[in-house]
Amino acid sequence: MKKFKKREISLVYSGDTYPIQDILQYSSFKKCPWFIGLQTYIGGSTIIYDTIRKVHQYLFRNKNLLAESGYRGAEEIGGLDTVGTARTCPAVREQIRDSILVLMPCDLVLSYDAAEDLLIDTPSGENKVTVVVHPRDQVTMSSSPLKHFKDKIFIKYELPILIGVAPSVPFILMDPIFHNHPPGTVVSGIMPSRDPSLKPLNIIVAMDLPPVGSTTTVVIKKGTVLAYIWADGNITITDAKTRGLKGYLRSKFIGEK
């Protein structure tokens, strides 16, 4: 059978203010503590395998018994009562192995209230990210009977680089569920391939609104995985200077705070 070969894709970035490894890194099994700490199989596999080994050794030492025993394999001794964990799941493995990690480039403390007022601080003094509120009016209507998003605040992290994909193919931003659980849920979406220009790397997350009169404070440490970038191919991180792609200035949505 012909082996499927993935296309080669460059995740192109533009931005020299900060080291790119503070913002984008290749994912791998070794960089995912959850995956490393997970057993491949659960159940009685060790006992069963030891039993099978001893049975095989006994039968080979007593070959005259091999034909007479009618030995039918593992089912004779109860079968392999073992189950593969998520570590063996092809979908999970590909997600972890083939994604690009988007990292928080500095320590960040942010507080917000039910009125969507926002305070941010960077304890180290390294202000490497802009944080704004994405107005809920853009995703929910007060007159709608649906409660979708009505209890959420949308925080947007504007990271100090532009990105694009070459050749121009769609890529998706996803929640970094396997690496860590930063506050909120990434608002996933597919970046279309029609426009090959570089675009701002913005990560939007939906967080729970606190009750009226109270405030929520969250701390996100430098190096926290904010999101995955995934495209259907082998992705390499490439400086835009070597690709000649154009970027454009960051723009805000209408009504953005």
C-alpha positions in Angstrom: 0.0 0.0 0.0 1.3 3.4 -0.9 2.4 5.4 2.1 0.5 8.7 2.6 2.9 11.7 2.6 1.9 14.9 4.3 2.4 18.2 2.6 5.2 20.5 3.8 3.8 23.7 5.3 5.6 26.8 6.7 4.0 28.7 9.6 5.5 32.1 8.7 5.9 34.8 11.3 7.0 38.4 11.4 8.1 40.1 14.5 11.6 40.8 16.0 10.7 42.4 19.3 10.9 39.2 21.3 12.5 35.7 20.8 10.1 33.7 18.7 10.5 30.7 21.1 8.8 32.7 23.8 5.6 32.7 21.6 5.8 29.7 19.2 7.2 26.3 19.8 6.9 22.9 18.1 4.8 20.5 20.1 6.0 17.0 20.9 5.2 14.1 23.2 8.1 15.1 25.5 6.7 18.6 26.0 3.3 17.2 27.2 3.5 16.2 30.9 0.0 14.6 30.8 1.1 12.4 27.9 4.4 11.4 29.5 2.7 10.5 32.8 0.0 8.4 31.2 0.4 4.6 31.0 0.1 3.1 27.6 -2.2 0.3 28.8 -4.2 -0.3 31.9 -5.4 -3.6 33.3 -3.5 -6.9 34.0 -1.2 -6.7 31.1 2.1 -7.2 33.1 0.7 -10.3 34.9 -0.7 -11.8 31.7 2.4 -11.2 29.6 4.6 -12.8 32.4 2.2 -15.8 32.4 2.3 -16.2 28.6 6.1 -16.0 28.7 6.3 -18.7 31.3 3.8 -20.9 29.4 5.8 -20.5 26.2 9.1 -21.3 27.9 7.6 -24.4 29.5 6.1 -25.7 26.2 9.4 -25.2 24.3 11.3 -27.0 27.0 8.9 -29.8 26.8 8.2 -30.0 23.0 6.6 -33.4 23.4 3.8 -31.7 25.2 3.3 -28.9 22.6 1.2 -31.0 20.2 -0.6 -32.9 23.0 -1.5 -29.8 25.0 -3.8 -28.3 22.4 -2.6 -24.9 23.6 -4.7 -22.2 21.9 -2.8 -19.0 23.0 -3.7 -16.3 25.5 -7.4 -17.3 25.6 -6.3 -20.5 27.3 -5.2 -18.5 30.3 -7.9 -15.9 30.5 -7.0 -13.5 27.6 -5.3 -10.2 27.7 -7.5 -8.2 30.1 -5.9 -4.9 29.1 -7.1 -1.7 27.6 -5.2 1.0 25.7 -5.3 4.5 27.2 -5.6 7.8 25.3 -1.8 7.5 24.7 -2.6 4.9 22.0 -5.4 7.0 20.3 -4.2 8.1 16.8 -6.2 11.4 17.0 -4.7 12.4 20.3 -1.2 11.4 19.2 -1.4 13.5 16.0 -2.8 16.5 17.8 0.1 16.5 20.3 2.8 15.6 17.8 1.9 17.8 14.9 0.6 21.1 16.5 2.4 24.3 17.0 2.2 25.6 20.6 1.2 29.3 21.2 2.7 30.4 24.5 2.1 33.2 26.9 5.3 35.2 26.5 5.2 36.8 30.0 3.6 36.4 33.4 0.2 38.0 33.4 -2.4 38.9 36.1 -5.8 40.0 34.9 -9.0 40.9 36.8 -12.4 41.6 35.5 -16.0 42.1 36.8 -19.5 41.5 35.6 -19.5 44.9 33.8 -16.5 43.6 31.7 -14.1 46.1 33.1 -10.6 44.8 32.9 -7.3 45.4 34.8 -4.1 43.8 33.7 -0.6 43.6 35.2 2.7 42.0 34.3 4.7 41.4 37.5 8.0 41.1 35.7 7.5 44.4 33.9 7.7 42.6 30.5 4.6 43.8 28.7 4.8 41.4 25.8 1.0 41.0 25.2 -1.9 43.3 24.8 -5.1 42.2 26.5 -8.5 43.6 25.5 -12.2 42.7 26.0 -14.0 41.4 22.9 -17.6 42.9 23.2 -20.3 40.3 23.9 -22.6 42.3 21.7 -20.8 40.8 18.8 -21.7 37.3 19.8 -25.0 37.5 21.6 -28.1 39.8 21.5 -29.8 41.0 24.6 -33.2 40.4 22.9 -32.4 36.8 22.1 -34.1 34.1 24.3 -30.9 32.0 23.8 -28.5 32.1 26.7 -25.5 31.2 24.5 -22.4 33.2 25.7 -24.5 35.5 28.0 -22.5 34.4 31.0 -19.1 34.8 29.3 -16.5 37.5 28.9 -14.4 37.3 25.8 -10.7 38.1 26.5 -8.4 38.7 23.5 -4.6 38.2 23.8 -2.9 40.1 21.1 0.6 38.6 20.7 3.4 40.8 19.2 3.8 38.9 15.9 2.0 38.4 12.6 1.6 34.9 11.2 0.5 33.2 8.0 0.8 29.8 6.3 2.7 29.0 3.1 1.6 27.5 0.8 -1.7 29.1 1.7 -3.8 26.4 3.4 -6.4 26.6 6.2 -5.2 26.3 9.8 -7.1 26.1 13.0 -6.7 27.5 16.5 -7.7 25.0 19.2 -7.9 24.7 23.0 -4.7 23.3 24.5 -6.5 20.6 26.4 -3.7 18.1 26.5 -0.9 20.4 27.7 -2.6 22.5 30.3 -5.8 24.2 31.3 -5.4 28.0 31.3 -8.4 30.0 32.4 -11.2 30.1 29.9 -11.8 28.2 26.7 -10.2 29.1 23.4 -12.7 30.3 20.8 -11.6 28.0 18.0 -11.8 28.9 14.4 -10.4 28.1 11.0 -8.2 30.7 9.3 -9.2 30.6 5.6 -6.6 30.1 2.9 -8.0 32.7 0.5 -5.8 35.5 1.9 -2.1 34.6 2.0 -1.0 37.8 3.9 0.3 37.7 7.4 -2.3 38.4 10.1 -2.1 39.3 13.8 -1.8 36.3 16.1 -4.8 36.9 18.4 -6.1 34.3 20.9 -9.7 34.8 22.1 -10.8 32.9 25.2 -14.2 32.8 26.8 -14.2 33.1 30.6 -17.0 32.8 33.1 -18.4 36.2 34.2 -18.4 36.6 38.0 -21.7 37.6 39.9 -22.6 41.2 40.0 -20.5 43.0 42.6 -17.6 40.6 42.6 -14.3 40.3 40.7 -12.4 37.4 39.2 -8.6 37.4 39.1 -6.6 34.9 37.1 -2.8 34.4 36.9 -1.2 33.0 33.7 2.5 32.1 34.0 5.0 32.7 31.2 5.3 29.6 29.0 1.6 28.5 29.6 0.3 27.0 26.4 -2.6 29.3 25.3 -3.6 27.4 22.1 -2.7 24.9 19.4 -2.2 25.9 15.8 -2.9 22.9 13.6 -2.8 22.4 9.8 -3.0 19.4 7.6 0.7 18.9 7.0 4.2 18.9 8.4 4.6 22.4 9.8 7.9 24.3 10.2 8.2 27.7 11.8 9.8 30.2 9.3 10.8 33.8 9.6 8.9 36.0 7.0 12.1 37.6 5.9 12.9 34.4 4.0 9.4 34.2 2.4 8.7 37.7 1.2 5.1 37.7 2.5 3.5 41.0 3.4 1.7 41.8 6.7 -0.7 44.5 7.6 -1.2 46.5 10.8 -3.4 45.1 13.5 -7.0 46.3 13.4 -9.7 46.2 16.0 -13.2 45.1 15.8 -15.9 47.8 15.9 -16.8 48.6 19.5 -13.8 46.8 21.0 -12.7 48.1 24.5 
